[in-house]
Amino acid sequence: MKRIVCFGDSNTWGYNAVDGSRFPEDVRWTGLLQTKLGDGYKVIEEGQNGRSIVNADPWEWGTKAGIDYVIPMIESHLPFDLLIIMLGSNDLKAKFGLPAGEIAGSLQNMLMKIKGHLMYNLHCPELKILIVAPPLLGEDVANGEFGPFVRLPEALQVSRELATWYKPVADQFDCAFLDASAIVSGCDVDSLHLDPEGHRLLADAMYEKVKEILK
């Protein structure tokens, strides 16, 4: 059985913008991906609301900086065949004020940590990694629940630029790459989280990419 770990934020966890609940497994893109791949695969969800790449948020409980959790997370799930990383949406928060290049630099630091640990400590440098640029921030985000926490219009521009910066980082570390911002965007409710149709579209794209990587 081929095992896939999906490391992300609320759009991997399955946050429902309508009421703050969690979408059921047959709606979340991870669950849909599992169904599409079938019994020869195991999709493991590692999504957390509010997770960033490296930024600790003093107003959020728990370890929100992905770089602090990614190594123990990897160790707890080994052995597996593919690590999917889809992060960056929470790094758009106004309190961080980061341009796209610096968010990509955060991803670069995370990958340096992951790749070094895989090679020198875990002795499994062959583990494949898929970097996913996050879904596009919707144009109407100012009117949603999370509008007060992003700086507009800068956040919209940074969201559009992330894929351009992520791709060379993925290439640098010999990772596969998928641009989710070209496929899905935040729903009509809050312009940040995926609706059921967004999850379906993302699952379809992930399926094609996973099949390409794990031939």
C-alpha positions, -999 to +999 in steps of 0.1 A: +000+000+000+013+034-009+009+060+019+004+097+014+006+123+041-012+156+035+003+185+056-017+216+055-040+242+071-078+246+074-083+237+037-067+204+044-086+200+077-118+207+058-131+239+074-167+247+065-170+285+061-208+284+066-207+273+102-171+266+112-177+229+113-156+202+096-168+189+063-173+151+063-147+128+048-167+123+016-165+161+010-129+169+020-104+168-008-083+143+012-113+119+015-122+123-021-086+116-031-086+085-010-118+073-028-103+080-062-070+063-055-087+032-041-075+004-018-039+004-029-034+038-012-037+053+023-043+091+025-033+105+059-047+139+069-025+163+088-045+195+085-047+222+112-067+254+113-045+284+114-013+266+105+014+288+089+047+278+074+070+293+100+051+321+118+040+315+153+008+334+160+006+347+196-032+348+194-037+312+184-035+282+207-014+252+198+017+249+176+007+268+145+041+271+129+044+242+106+081+242+107+080+233+144+057+203+139+067+189+106+096+167+117+078+149+146+048+146+122+070+129+096+086+106+121+052+095+135+039+084+101+070+068+085+073+049+064+053+066+037+058+074+000+046+110-006+044+141+015+020+168+002+026+203+016-001+229+010+006+260+032+008+297+029-027+311+033-023+319+070+010+336+062-011+363+044-023+376+077-018+414+082+001+408+115+029+391+095+029+415+066+050+393+043+055+396+006+053+365-016+090+361-018+094+359+020+066+334+023+084+313-003+116+318+017+098+303+047+089+273+026+125+271+015+136+269+051+110+242+059+122+221+030+159+225+041+149+212+075+128+183+060+153+173+034+183+174+058+164+153+084+153+128+059+188+123+045+210+124+076+188+113+105+160+092+090+181+077+061+152+080+036+161+108+011+140+091-015+107+102+001+088+122-025+074+157-018+047+176-036+045+213-030+011+229-036+006+266-039-025+273-018-060+282-032-064+318-044-078+343-019-112+354-031-117+390-042-145+395-017-124+386+014-129+420+030-166+412+035-160+378+051-153+367+086-116+369+082-115+402+063-103+422+093-072+400+096-057+406+061-043+438+047-060+447+015-053+450-014-018+437-006-030+402+005-048+396-028-017+405-048+005+383-026-019+354-030-017+357-068+021+358-067+027+328-044+027+301-071+054+320-091+076+320-061+068+285-049+077+268-082+115+276-082+116+266-045+100+232-054+125+228-082+154+237-060+146+208-037+136+183-064+099+184-054+069+181-076+047+211-079+010+219-082-006+254-084-039+251-066-045+288-071-050+282-108-077+256-100-097+268-070-103+299-049-119+308-016-157+303-015-184+330-017-189+329+021-154+341+033-132+340+001-107+319+020-120+284+025-130+259-001-166+249-006-176+213-015-171+221-052-136+235-045-127+203-026-139+182-055-119+202-081-088+201-059-091+163-053-093+158-091-061+178-097-044+161-067-053+127-081-038+133-115-006+147-098-003+118-073-007+092-101+020+110-120+044+110-091+038+075-077+039+057-110 
